[in-house]
């Protein structure tokens, strides 16, 4: 069973930085594509970024390109999302999802396992 735990959320100022972590247990994460998603009340879950299982190919939503970086450390069974120059619109609960690696996707329906989320609040 895949278990995912997000951490690293909190308050950050516009122009600051924040690193989110998604740590997996129960499986070796190097077999899974990992996506980061976010959700605000009343809206559907939105894909932010994803990274492939082994070749580390990445993809970003247009809204975060140039501001967020996704990377993984398979030895630590962890995937990270580095947020720099965050904006007010980035405020959300951030979730990581996992799926056996078949190709990159920012569609939440393609992911089989989810963490509980971590709150990110961008505020001056």
BELJOMO-V31599 format. One record per pair of residues at least 12 apart in sequence whose ideal C-beta (glycine too) atoms are under 8 Angstrom apart, sorted by the first residue. I is the first residue (numbers start at 1). J is the second residue. Records with the same first field share a line. If there is no record, write none. Layout:
I=J ; J
This chain:
1=26 ; 27
2=24 ; 26 ; 27 ; 32 ; 98 ; 112 ; 113
3=24 ; 25 ; 26 ; 113
4=22 ; 23 ; 24 ; 96 ; 97 ; 98 ; 113 ; 114 ; 115
5=22 ; 23 ; 25 ; 115 ; 116
6=20 ; 21 ; 22 ; 94 ; 95 ; 96 ; 115 ; 116 ; 117 ; 118
7=20 ; 21 ; 23 ; 118
8=20 ; 21 ; 118
9=93 ; 94 ; 118 ; 119 ; 120
10=119 ; 120 ; 121
11=121 ; 122 ; 123
12=83 ; 86 ; 120 ; 121 ; 122 ; 123
13=122 ; 123 ; 124
14=85 ; 86 ; 87 ; 88 ; 122 ; 124
15=85 ; 86
16=84 ; 86
17=82 ; 83 ; 84 ; 85 ; 86
18=82 ; 83 ; 86 ; 120
19=80 ; 81 ; 82 ; 83
20=36 ; 80 ; 81 ; 82 ; 83 ; 94 ; 96 ; 118 ; 120
21=78 ; 79 ; 80
22=34 ; 36 ; 78 ; 79 ; 80 ; 81 ; 96 ; 115
23=76 ; 77 ; 78
24=77 ; 78 ; 79 ; 98
25=77
28=74 ; 77
29=72 ; 74 ; 77 ; 78 ; 79 ; 98
30=53 ; 54 ; 74
31=53 ; 100 ; 101
32=53 ; 98 ; 99 ; 100 ; 101
33=50 ; 51 ; 52 ; 53 ; 98 ; 99 ; 100 ; 101 ; 102 ; 103 ; 104 ; 105
34=50 ; 51 ; 70 ; 72 ; 79 ; 96 ; 97 ; 98
35=47 ; 48 ; 49 ; 50 ; 51 ; 96 ; 97 ; 98 ; 99 ; 105 ; 106 ; 108 ; 111
36=48 ; 49 ; 50 ; 70 ; 79 ; 81 ; 94 ; 95 ; 96 ; 97
37=94 ; 95 ; 96 ; 97 ; 106 ; 108
38=90 ; 92 ; 93 ; 94 ; 95 ; 120
39=92 ; 93 ; 95 ; 117
40=91 ; 92 ; 93
44=108
45=95 ; 108
46=61 ; 92
47=61 ; 105 ; 106 ; 107 ; 108
48=60 ; 61 ; 63 ; 64 ; 68 ; 81 ; 94 ; 106
49=61 ; 64 ; 68 ; 70 ; 81 ; 106
50=70 ; 104 ; 105 ; 106
51=70 ; 71 ; 72 ; 79 ; 104
52=101 ; 103 ; 104
53=100 ; 101
54=101
56=71 ; 72
57=104
58=70 ; 71 ; 104
59=104 ; 106
61=106
63=89
64=90
67=83 ; 84 ; 85 ; 86 ; 87
68=81 ; 82 ; 83 ; 84
69=81 ; 82 ; 84
70=82
79=96
81=94
83=120
86=120 ; 122
87=122
88=122 ; 123
89=122
90=120 ; 122
91=120 ; 121 ; 122 ; 123
92=119 ; 120
93=117 ; 118 ; 119 ; 120
94=117 ; 118 ; 119 ; 120
95=114 ; 115 ; 116 ; 117
96=114 ; 115
97=111 ; 112 ; 113 ; 114 ; 115
98=111 ; 112 ; 113 ; 114
99=111 ; 112 ; 113
100=112
